[in-house]
Amino acid sequence: MIDTAAIFGYDFGTREHAYVERDAILYALGVGLGADPCDRADLRFLDERALDVLPTYAVTLCSPGMWIREPALGVDFGKLVHFAQSAEFFAPLPPKATVLGEAKVISLTDRGEGRGAVLVLERTIRDGASDTLYCRLHQTLLLRGDGGFGGEPAARDEKFDPQSPPDATGTFAVSSRAALIYRLSGDWNPLHLDPDFAAKAGFTQPILQGLCSYAIAGVAVSRAMGRDPADVAKLACKFSGIVLPGDTLTFEIWNDAATGGSRFRALIGDRKVLDGGEISWK
């Protein structure tokens, strides 16, 4: 059984992460920019001479790694699912920097025996020299094998169920090499590389990283709405289906009058893969 005291008391320390232009460019290539090498809208994220950095690059920085696998925490790691991701972006990342990351578990709720638990990890990313806050992110993990521990009940999931046709749509073709390139930004899970490992997990081939789909949403939805991907101020979504390298995502987008941003979901054919999406811009 999970040890709630050990989870809430876990000491993540302060992590330091130095990156340079090459790293930010490699991230943008992993997301899929540069498919058309003459697309100037993409090249601004790929040209080290005058580089803009995708805001979502921040979610890869200062990662706490596989902390959740530590036996003392009691988590059934084999049944863990990255369920949702959200982040607020407060200032643009420079082309190169040394940043500091701090993490803490802010929520652990119980869905009940056989239904799992929900853990939310918060991280902040700050500049190591100026202390500028670049990003605050929340990573939501569904611990499918750890429900019924007697914790606070999980909040009921809000269903995103629009009743009108989308205000805009957009598509994004995922490169067949996307998972291989994106993993170079720090996700070394063999599920995204090794066909045999993927087969043992029940997949026909290595799958795309969820955070790659998340980044694609930031770019694709922004452009469908005539906005600049560099100006994303908030991005959130739930991961509701598997994306494979080579798939084409279709984004359905609705204006959100309450926030001035948009709500979205993404499908492959009629299969939903991202849901409950929220995005806003500076």
Beta strands, then each sheet from edge to edge (+ up, - down):
strand 1: 14-19
strand 2: 80-89
strand 3: 97-110
strand 4: 117-127
strand 5: 133-143
strand 6: 168-173
strand 7: 232-239
strand 8: 248-256
strand 9: 261-268
strand 10: 271-281
sheet 1: 1+ 3- 4+ 5- 2+ 7- 10+ 9- 8+ 6-
end
